[in-house]
Amino acid sequence: MRSPLRWGRASSAPARRAHDRGAVVKVVAAMSGGVDSAVAAARAVDAGHEVTGIHLALSRNPKSYRSGARGCCTIEDSNDARRAADVIGIPFYIWDLSDRFHEDVVEDFMDTYAAGRTPNPCLRCNEKIKFAAVLDRALALGFDAVATGHYARLEPTADGGVELHRAADHGKDQSYVLGVLDDRQLRHSLFPLGDTPKDEVRREAAARGLLVADKPDSHDICFVADGDNAGWLREKLGDRVPNQGGAIVDEAGEVLGEHEGTYGFTIGQRKGLRIGRPAPDGRPRYVLGIEPVSGTVTVGPHERLAIERIHADQPRWCGTPLAPGSVSEVTVQLRAHGDEHRAVVRLDDTGDHVDIELLDPAYGIAPGQAAVLYQGSRVVGSATIDATDRVSA
């Protein structure tokens, strides 16, 4: 096998054949140190591919990126990934992408919260790191595809393309966070676990002798080790947002309390408001709006969270795009583990702006989140929510 450090150009034809049974291609297996990516790498070997395992060093200070089952990308995880690669019998390397990760994911996370919006760093990591920086480096080094442990399925089309579909195990489906991938990235991707329930993956890992078989899944945001997003943002944004505090008001403008920074709130939030007195009707209040310039956080009853229309931009299409000016019936998912909503999506004549009419109202939807569009199990594409329209009172 050629050294993975030798630079060269990669043809797209082998990557397309990677989705056909029996094809042999050179594959980079992204190994996080968890059970899913380890089994995905092993399955890529079983499929006859020439596989090299890589672990992404994403933290400038790896010891700070994990607490119990939180986060990922630590020294512990890199050691687990290396041991798994040894058991599988594949070469293993660590790629340092910490600067790129900090710029494209961590900085974006801070900037988006500072602007009063709610980001999803996992989507940004997939878009900018795992299927952009990693894929570009892999192709330049002569590889044909990147394999990951994501739970999603890739289906070849009659015209030689590839479609992204939900995983067979809907409880573990991760197609939402992959909705930012474009046609080129999908053609050079492999998701070996898409047709398998998670419990079967763990049993397979144990049968293969992989020590990560019972390792807990990582969760929360990997670079916020203790899960306290507000505290982390308060520390990091202190110099950028000198006037952090502001008022918590109701929809009539009455001041109900004070806060230390709008970045500690997201639309739909109920806990941690510290208003001090209940609503007149005794019902809980929720965050309805965030205005970062004045520092005003508006709260109100749950029914005022109901959204009937979404305005989004920055569309990214998974395969064939929707045509500018078109109207399509879809379902839309608005959170990583949220429900699907029936919707009608309209593109403007430029194709740059997406209007989503929800046939069933959604609650607590925040600008900055991603709207991922589906037709059946197929992921059509995604767009970033810019604004929402509430259901009329």
Legacy VTK file of the C-alpha trace (Angstrom):
# vtk DataFile Version 3.0
C-alpha trace
ASCII
DATASET POLYDATA
POINTS 393 float
0.000 0.000 0.000
1.250 3.471 -0.826
2.277 5.673 2.065
-0.558 8.002 3.140
1.999 10.814 3.228
2.615 10.727 -0.515
0.823 13.533 -2.284
-1.141 12.894 -5.449
-4.428 13.385 -7.225
-7.401 11.097 -6.670
-9.951 10.169 -9.305
-13.634 10.507 -8.437
-14.431 7.220 -10.199
-13.105 4.976 -7.385
-15.127 6.975 -4.875
-18.298 6.393 -6.877
-17.480 2.695 -7.019
-17.101 2.699 -3.231
-20.875 2.629 -3.028
-21.040 -0.467 -5.235
-20.632 -3.926 -3.715
-17.132 -5.332 -4.082
-15.347 -2.098 -5.015
-11.815 -1.595 -3.686
-10.756 1.960 -2.897
-8.248 3.702 -0.666
-10.123 4.885 2.422
-9.317 7.181 5.317
-11.292 6.016 8.357
-11.893 8.894 10.779
-11.554 7.251 14.214
-12.777 9.337 17.143
-11.880 6.761 19.771
-15.472 5.594 20.133
-17.196 2.345 19.267
-19.009 3.582 16.149
-15.972 4.816 14.235
-13.968 1.710 15.240
-16.598 -0.670 13.845
-16.986 1.521 10.741
-13.251 1.221 10.078
-13.359 -2.552 10.587
-16.288 -2.888 8.193
-14.435 -0.841 5.578
-11.600 -3.381 5.820
-14.077 -6.259 5.542
-15.466 -4.673 2.372
-12.040 -5.046 0.786
-10.936 -1.432 0.936
-7.385 -0.310 1.700
-7.964 1.497 4.980
-5.826 3.913 6.993
-7.110 5.094 10.367
-6.752 8.728 11.408
-7.629 10.523 14.616
-8.316 14.251 14.522
-6.505 16.325 17.132
-8.994 19.179 17.441
-8.149 20.663 20.829
-5.275 23.029 21.484
-5.371 21.685 25.051
-6.674 18.090 24.819
-6.922 17.552 28.566
-9.641 20.241 28.758
-12.036 18.652 26.282
-13.541 15.820 28.277
-15.309 15.210 31.565
-16.778 11.730 31.990
-18.864 10.963 28.899
-18.889 14.560 27.725
-17.104 15.736 24.641
-14.520 13.937 22.544
-11.124 14.486 20.943
-8.952 13.949 24.027
-5.640 12.188 24.590
-7.694 9.324 26.056
-9.715 9.158 22.838
-6.641 9.190 20.601
-5.195 6.268 22.576
-8.482 4.362 22.261
-8.481 4.997 18.500
-4.890 3.793 18.167
-5.621 0.573 20.077
-8.671 -0.066 17.887
-6.587 0.441 14.737
-4.027 -2.064 16.068
-6.762 -4.661 16.657
-8.218 -4.080 13.189
-4.728 -4.226 11.697
-4.594 -0.905 9.836
-2.055 1.938 9.786
-2.899 4.824 12.124
-2.006 8.516 12.137
-3.040 11.618 14.052
-3.910 14.708 12.014
-3.654 18.014 13.868
-6.544 20.220 12.764
-6.828 22.159 16.020
-6.234 25.585 14.454
-8.768 24.959 11.698
-11.283 23.607 14.235
-10.849 26.613 16.506
-11.336 29.068 13.650
-14.216 27.363 11.826
-16.135 25.791 14.708
-15.238 27.328 18.084
-14.998 30.928 16.859
-18.180 30.499 14.819
-19.934 29.163 17.927
-18.918 32.213 19.963
-19.733 34.733 17.225
-23.159 33.205 16.589
-24.150 33.272 20.263
-22.835 36.828 20.606
-25.194 37.787 17.756
-28.193 36.381 19.643
-28.477 33.250 17.505
-28.212 29.545 18.344
-25.546 27.593 16.422
-25.101 23.867 15.960
-21.349 23.205 16.168
-21.716 19.544 15.116
-23.092 20.593 11.714
-20.334 23.146 11.353
-17.700 20.533 12.242
-19.055 18.139 9.616
-19.217 20.893 7.017
-15.853 22.538 7.670
-13.678 19.833 9.243
-14.647 16.183 8.738
-15.930 16.465 5.176
-13.973 19.497 4.000
-10.520 19.814 5.592
-10.161 16.060 6.152
-11.590 15.101 2.772
-9.460 17.646 0.913
-6.315 16.367 2.627
-7.300 12.754 2.006
-7.868 13.328 -1.709
-4.592 15.220 -2.014
-2.796 12.280 -0.387
-4.208 9.848 -2.935
-7.168 8.473 -1.002
-10.595 8.083 -2.562
-13.052 8.327 0.312
-13.527 9.118 4.008
-15.375 6.599 6.202
-17.004 7.657 9.470
-19.196 6.081 12.132
-22.206 8.291 11.405
-25.582 6.594 11.343
-26.859 7.446 7.863
-27.173 5.646 4.527
-25.805 6.462 1.076
-27.766 5.109 -1.867
-26.445 5.147 -5.463
-28.731 6.624 -8.112
-29.381 5.466 -11.654
-27.369 8.368 -13.108
-24.243 7.537 -11.091
-24.889 9.947 -8.235
-25.317 9.328 -4.520
-28.239 10.188 -2.232
-28.118 10.654 1.542
-30.854 8.823 3.471
-31.845 8.321 7.082
-30.289 5.428 8.979
-32.230 2.219 9.458
-32.122 2.857 13.234
-34.137 6.082 13.462
-33.294 6.387 17.137
-29.615 6.857 16.234
-30.132 8.563 12.863
-27.554 11.329 12.272
-28.620 12.459 8.820
-29.623 15.834 10.291
-26.032 16.777 11.131
-24.928 15.545 7.692
-27.453 17.712 5.856
-24.725 20.261 5.116
-22.809 17.869 2.813
-22.857 18.579 -0.906
-22.829 16.183 -3.843
-19.025 16.089 -4.124
-18.577 15.316 -0.435
-21.196 12.552 -0.511
-19.483 10.900 -3.499
-16.307 10.606 -1.423
-17.969 9.416 1.811
-18.728 6.025 3.342
-21.111 5.391 6.261
-20.748 1.658 7.008
-23.142 1.681 9.989
-26.202 3.116 8.277
-28.121 -0.157 8.128
-27.329 -1.389 11.671
-28.934 -0.708 15.088
-26.569 0.626 17.739
-26.877 -2.381 20.045
-25.732 -4.647 17.213
-22.737 -2.381 16.629
-21.694 -2.793 20.277
-22.064 -6.566 20.097
-20.004 -6.627 16.914
-17.300 -4.495 18.538
-17.089 -6.937 21.452
-16.893 -9.908 19.078
-14.032 -8.209 17.226
-12.119 -7.705 20.473
-12.411 -3.911 20.415
-12.013 -2.515 23.934
-14.298 0.427 23.132
-17.320 -1.892 22.805
-18.809 -0.614 26.083
-17.394 2.925 25.966
-20.161 5.499 26.648
-21.266 7.694 23.779
-19.911 11.223 23.914
-22.508 13.966 24.139
-22.857 17.723 24.493
-20.465 20.141 22.826
-16.962 18.682 22.786
-15.136 21.920 23.585
-17.399 22.772 26.550
-16.088 20.095 28.893
-18.568 20.514 31.756
-21.661 21.159 29.621
-22.105 24.686 31.031
-22.480 26.589 27.761
-23.434 29.863 29.437
-20.479 29.779 31.835
-18.050 28.901 29.041
-19.381 31.700 26.850
-19.268 34.175 29.724
-15.581 33.417 30.217
-14.683 33.470 26.527
-16.803 36.461 25.471
-15.967 38.733 28.389
-13.534 40.862 26.359
-15.612 40.798 23.162
-18.922 41.784 24.729
-18.067 44.324 27.448
-21.692 45.257 28.141
-22.935 41.759 28.750
-25.908 42.376 31.026
-29.448 43.412 30.209
-33.094 43.171 31.093
-35.519 40.277 31.003
-38.916 41.628 29.966
-42.373 40.333 29.118
-44.075 41.035 25.805
-45.546 44.277 27.201
-42.031 45.500 28.027
-42.290 45.173 31.803
-38.905 44.424 33.349
-39.018 41.119 35.212
-35.352 40.651 36.002
-31.737 41.114 34.929
-29.213 38.818 33.283
-25.446 38.677 32.763
-25.383 38.082 29.006
-27.739 37.217 26.146
-25.446 34.334 25.171
-26.794 32.464 28.198
-30.191 32.113 26.528
-31.754 30.416 23.547
-35.255 30.584 22.101
-37.563 28.183 23.921
-35.476 28.061 27.103
-37.443 27.613 30.315
-34.923 26.876 33.065
-32.380 29.285 34.474
-34.349 32.495 33.813
-34.167 33.592 37.466
-37.014 36.055 37.032
-37.989 36.001 40.685
-41.775 35.985 40.413
-44.274 33.804 38.537
-46.480 34.917 35.676
-49.922 36.247 36.709
-51.526 32.997 35.557
-48.911 30.896 37.374
-47.674 29.221 34.210
-43.957 28.990 33.350
-42.317 31.495 31.016
-40.076 30.739 28.053
-37.548 32.778 26.103
-39.352 34.254 23.073
-36.739 36.648 21.745
-33.120 37.780 22.168
-31.892 41.244 21.211
-28.089 41.292 21.617
-27.541 45.014 20.937
-29.763 46.234 23.777
-29.245 43.043 25.762
-32.990 42.487 26.046
-34.396 38.990 26.560
-38.162 38.685 26.071
-40.122 35.926 27.790
-43.708 34.727 27.588
-46.043 31.719 27.613
-45.358 28.488 25.754
-48.026 29.037 23.102
-46.157 32.135 21.896
-43.300 29.850 20.813
-45.446 28.357 18.039
-43.881 28.985 14.601
-45.690 28.683 11.284
-43.083 30.017 8.824
-39.296 29.921 8.602
-37.032 32.138 6.520
-33.636 30.597 5.839
-30.558 31.224 3.727
-27.244 29.568 2.823
-28.913 26.461 1.321
-26.729 23.405 0.765
-28.020 20.552 -1.362
-27.316 16.838 -0.855
-27.271 15.803 -4.482
-29.700 17.300 -6.998
-30.693 20.795 -5.759
-34.191 22.200 -5.701
-34.598 24.588 -8.604
-34.671 28.370 -8.036
-38.267 29.578 -7.939
-39.596 26.082 -7.237
-42.239 24.972 -4.729
-41.919 21.506 -3.149
-43.656 19.433 -0.498
-41.156 18.189 2.080
-40.756 17.366 5.709
-38.356 19.454 7.767
-36.353 18.586 10.864
-35.286 21.534 13.018
-33.192 19.897 15.735
-30.692 17.049 15.784
-33.162 14.746 17.549
-36.347 16.629 16.780
-39.552 15.635 15.054
-40.256 15.979 11.361
-42.812 18.603 10.335
-44.827 18.608 7.127
-43.939 21.681 5.120
-44.002 23.463 1.790
-40.648 24.930 0.769
-40.267 27.784 -1.718
-36.996 29.021 -3.193
-36.654 32.547 -4.462
-35.610 33.146 -8.057
-31.911 33.306 -7.097
-32.025 30.035 -5.169
-30.286 31.759 -2.255
-33.247 32.125 0.096
-35.623 29.445 1.361
-39.126 30.039 2.693
-40.580 27.133 4.687
-44.294 27.062 5.458
-44.966 24.627 8.292
-48.226 22.737 7.967
-47.887 21.725 11.620
-46.531 24.387 13.998
-43.102 23.940 15.581
-42.084 25.349 18.957
-38.969 27.106 20.198
-37.177 27.484 16.866
-34.174 29.810 16.972
-32.309 31.738 14.274
-28.939 30.108 13.647
-30.312 26.576 13.791
-30.412 24.396 10.690
-33.559 23.381 8.836
-32.906 20.041 7.124
-35.308 19.086 4.340
-36.414 15.507 3.584
-38.476 13.764 0.950
-39.265 10.406 2.476
-36.028 9.106 3.966
-33.869 11.107 1.564
-32.082 14.254 2.729
-32.721 16.966 0.136
-30.546 19.624 1.760
-30.355 22.175 4.535
-30.459 25.909 5.181
-29.635 28.177 8.120
-32.646 29.732 9.841
-32.514 33.536 9.637
-35.948 34.475 10.997
-39.297 32.950 11.969
-42.957 33.994 11.931
-45.087 33.089 14.932
-48.535 31.598 14.661
-51.034 34.452 14.845
-52.597 34.884 18.265
LINES 1 394
393 0 1 2 3 4 5 6 7 8 9 10 11 12 13 14 15 16 17 18 19 20 21 22 23 24 25 26 27 28 29 30 31 32 33 34 35 36 37 38 39 40 41 42 43 44 45 46 47 48 49 50 51 52 53 54 55 56 57 58 59 60 61 62 63 64 65 66 67 68 69 70 71 72 73 74 75 76 77 78 79 80 81 82 83 84 85 86 87 88 89 90 91 92 93 94 95 96 97 98 99 100 101 102 103 104 105 106 107 108 109 110 111 112 113 114 115 116 117 118 119 120 121 122 123 124 125 126 127 128 129 130 131 132 133 134 135 136 137 138 139 140 141 142 143 144 145 146 147 148 149 150 151 152 153 154 155 156 157 158 159 160 161 162 163 164 165 166 167 168 169 170 171 172 173 174 175 176 177 178 179 180 181 182 183 184 185 186 187 188 189 190 191 192 193 194 195 196 197 198 199 200 201 202 203 204 205 206 207 208 209 210 211 212 213 214 215 216 217 218 219 220 221 222 223 224 225 226 227 228 229 230 231 232 233 234 235 236 237 238 239 240 241 242 243 244 245 246 247 248 249 250 251 252 253 254 255 256 257 258 259 260 261 262 263 264 265 266 267 268 269 270 271 272 273 274 275 276 277 278 279 280 281 282 283 284 285 286 287 288 289 290 291 292 293 294 295 296 297 298 299 300 301 302 303 304 305 306 307 308 309 310 311 312 313 314 315 316 317 318 319 320 321 322 323 324 325 326 327 328 329 330 331 332 333 334 335 336 337 338 339 340 341 342 343 344 345 346 347 348 349 350 351 352 353 354 355 356 357 358 359 360 361 362 363 364 365 366 367 368 369 370 371 372 373 374 375 376 377 378 379 380 381 382 383 384 385 386 387 388 389 390 391 392
